[in-house]
Each structure stands twice: as C-alpha cells, then as structure tokens.
Amino acid sequence: MKEELIKSISKHIGLNSKEEQLIKTFWTEKTLEKGDYLLRNGDTCRTDNFVVEGALKAFYINPETGKEEILYFAIENWWATDIESFQKQSPSIYNIQALEKTRLLQIHYNSFQEMLRQVPKLERFFRIILENYLGSLQKRIILNKTLDAEERYLDFLKNYPKIAMKVPNYLIASYLGVTAEFLSRMRKKIKAS
C-alpha cells in the first residue's frame, strides 16, 4: 500500500531509496467499511489521509434544510482531510465518510511534522498538493457562479469521470447543488442528444 503513496510523491519530487524507506515508516494503514466515518463534525482531524483504494465523501449538514451537502469526493490517489482542522488541531466543521470499503494511509499530526523535518523536500510536495486543491476550489466557485446546472454537470463528467462511475447520482446532485430529480432529467436529456 505504501508504494502507492511513494509513486504519488515521486510524480512531483525525486526521492532516493533511503528517503522512500524513511517516509514509509511514518504512515499507517487503515481500512474503513462502507458507511464508516473517517471524521465527524466537531472532532479534531488528527490524521492526514491518502486514499489507496475506495471512495469517500466530505459533507456537512445544512442547518436550514437539514440536508447533507457534499463538499468533495476522494478516490484512489487523492487526499481526504480537513486541512484547517488538521493544521490547527481544532474541531472540524464537516464529516468524511466512506462510500465503499476504503483503504487509507494515515499520518498523525506530530508524525507529519517530524517527517517534514527529516525530509524537507516533502514541503514542496505538500505545497504542490495544496496548490492543486486550492486551484480546484477556485474553479468550482467560478463555475458555480457562471455555469448553469447542466454545464456544471458536463464539466464534472469531463473532469471527474472516475468519480462519476463510482459515486451515486444523488451525491453528485448534492455536489452540484441540484436535486436528484433534476440531475436525472439532465442525464436523460444528454443521452437523448
């Protein structure tokens, strides 16, 4: 499992075999069953989590409607962490839950800091990961303000085909900010054209 993490890191920075072995010592394996929570609203995010296999959803419960609203999905080779809660070691404002059996690699906050101290070049790797994440969030905000629901759905299918295949449509609808019925009508319309 740890080889998947090393492959992901090696796409962005070069590691020698000693660094690879050292990095592996900081990470532990965890398996979640479908429905298990990785993080609950109000708990502190104690680990950074690399998804080796499976799928998770990050969501909060809208206090006005009582409905679950999807913030993001995480599948293989993605990260599933409340970054602010992890960095500040403060309570999370959302939940992360397994959509299917999911295998993770985890690193605890203090171990993460020690790993960065011992392998300083990892600072660059995690900066790149955060920049990519921030860029995707900025794009999502802009698309939500400039595209209609159908265009957002088509963009989602284009950019996240693996997620579209793994995740139930009602969750995709929540992510896009539309009802499941509206998404179903859009899907039929797209298939017909």
C-alpha positions in Angstrom: 0.0 0.0 0.0 2.8 2.4 0.8 4.2 2.1 -2.7 1.2 3.9 -4.0 2.0 6.9 -1.8 5.6 6.8 -2.9 4.6 6.8 -6.5 2.3 9.8 -5.9 5.1 11.7 -4.2 7.6 10.8 -6.9 5.5 12.3 -9.6 6.4 15.7 -8.1 9.7 15.3 -6.4 12.7 13.0 -6.6 13.3 10.6 -3.7 16.2 8.4 -3.1 15.7 4.9 -1.7 16.7 6.0 1.9 14.1 8.8 1.8 11.4 6.4 0.5 12.1 3.9 3.3 12.1 6.7 5.9 8.8 8.2 4.6 7.1 4.8 4.8 7.9 4.5 8.5 5.6 7.5 9.3 2.4 6.1 7.7 0.0 3.5 9.0 -2.7 1.6 7.1 -6.4 1.9 7.9 -9.4 0.3 6.4 -12.9 1.8 6.5 -16.0 -0.2 5.7 -18.8 1.4 3.7 -20.6 3.9 6.0 -17.7 4.3 8.4 -16.7 7.8 9.4 -13.1 9.0 8.9 -14.0 12.3 10.6 -17.1 13.7 12.3 -18.2 17.3 12.6 -16.8 18.6 15.9 -14.0 16.1 16.2 -10.4 17.2 15.5 -8.8 15.9 12.4 -5.8 14.0 13.8 -4.5 12.5 10.6 -3.7 13.4 7.0 -5.2 10.6 4.8 -4.1 9.3 1.4 -6.7 7.1 -0.3 -5.2 4.0 -1.7 -8.4 2.3 -2.7 -12.1 3.2 -2.3 -14.1 6.4 -2.2 -15.1 8.9 0.5 -17.4 11.9 0.7 -16.8 15.1 2.7 -20.1 16.8 3.7 -21.8 19.0 6.1 -25.4 19.1 7.2 -27.1 22.3 6.1 -28.6 23.8 9.3 -31.5 25.4 7.4 -32.6 22.4 5.3 -31.2 19.5 7.4 -29.8 18.1 4.2 -26.4 16.7 3.5 -24.3 18.9 1.2 -21.3 17.4 -0.5 -18.0 19.4 -0.3 -15.8 17.0 -2.2 -15.2 13.3 -3.0 -11.9 11.5 -2.6 -10.9 8.4 -4.6 -7.7 6.5 -5.3 -4.6 8.6 -5.1 -6.5 11.6 -3.6 -6.3 13.1 -0.1 -9.2 13.1 2.4 -8.5 15.6 5.2 -10.0 18.6 6.8 -6.9 20.7 6.2 -7.8 23.5 8.6 -8.7 21.1 11.4 -5.5 19.1 10.8 -3.2 22.1 10.6 -4.7 23.9 13.6 -5.6 20.8 15.5 -9.0 22.3 16.0 -12.6 20.9 15.7 -13.7 20.1 12.2 -16.8 21.7 10.7 -17.7 18.7 8.4 -17.7 15.0 8.1 -15.8 12.5 6.0 -17.5 9.1 5.4 -16.6 6.0 3.3 -18.9 5.4 0.3 -17.4 1.9 -0.1 -14.7 -0.2 1.5 -11.7 2.2 1.6 -8.1 1.6 2.3 -6.1 4.6 3.5 -2.6 5.5 4.6 -2.6 7.9 7.6 -0.1 10.0 9.3 -0.7 11.7 12.7 -0.1 15.4 13.1 3.1 15.2 15.2 4.5 12.4 12.9 3.7 14.6 9.9 5.7 17.5 11.3 8.6 15.2 12.1 8.5 13.7 8.6 8.7 17.2 7.1 11.7 17.9 9.4 13.5 14.8 8.4 12.7 15.0 4.7 12.5 18.8 4.0 11.8 18.3 0.3 8.4 17.0 1.2 7.4 20.6 2.0 7.5 21.1 -1.8 5.3 18.1 -2.5 2.6 19.1 0.0 2.8 22.7 -1.3 2.0 21.4 -4.8 -0.9 19.2 -3.5 -2.3 22.2 -1.6 -1.9 24.5 -4.7 -3.8 21.9 -6.8 -6.5 21.7 -4.2 -6.9 25.4 -4.0 -7.0 25.8 -7.8 -9.8 23.2 -8.0 -11.7 25.0 -5.2 -11.4 28.4 -7.0 -12.5 26.8 -10.3 -15.5 25.3 -8.6 -16.5 28.6 -7.1 -16.3 30.3 -10.5 -18.2 27.5 -12.3 -20.9 27.6 -9.7 -21.3 31.3 -10.4 -21.0 31.3 -14.2 -22.4 28.0 -15.5 -25.9 26.6 -15.3 -26.6 23.2 -13.7 -26.3 21.2 -17.0 -23.0 22.9 -17.9 -21.6 22.1 -14.4 -22.7 18.5 -14.7 -21.0 18.2 -18.1 -17.9 19.8 -16.6 -18.0 17.3 -13.7 -18.3 14.3 -16.1 -15.4 15.6 -18.2 -13.1 16.3 -15.3 -14.0 13.6 -12.9 -15.1 10.5 -14.9 -13.8 8.0 -12.3 -15.9 9.7 -9.6 -18.9 9.8 -11.8 -18.6 6.0 -12.2 -18.2 5.3 -8.5 -20.5 7.7 -6.8 -24.3 7.5 -6.7 -26.1 10.2 -8.7 -27.9 11.7 -5.7 -24.5 12.5 -4.2 -23.3 14.1 -7.5 -26.5 16.1 -7.5 -25.7 17.4 -4.0 -22.2 18.3 -5.0 -23.6 20.2 -8.0 -26.2 21.9 -5.9 -29.2 20.4 -7.7 -31.9 17.9 -6.8 -31.5 14.2 -7.7 -34.7 14.5 -9.9 -33.2 17.5 -11.8 -29.9 15.6 -12.4 -31.9 12.6 -13.6 -33.7 14.8 -16.2 -30.4 16.3 -17.3 -28.9 12.8 -17.7 -31.9 11.7 -19.9 -31.6 14.9 -22.0 -27.9 14.5 -22.5 -28.4 10.8 -23.5 -31.1 11.8 -26.0 -29.0 14.4 -27.7 
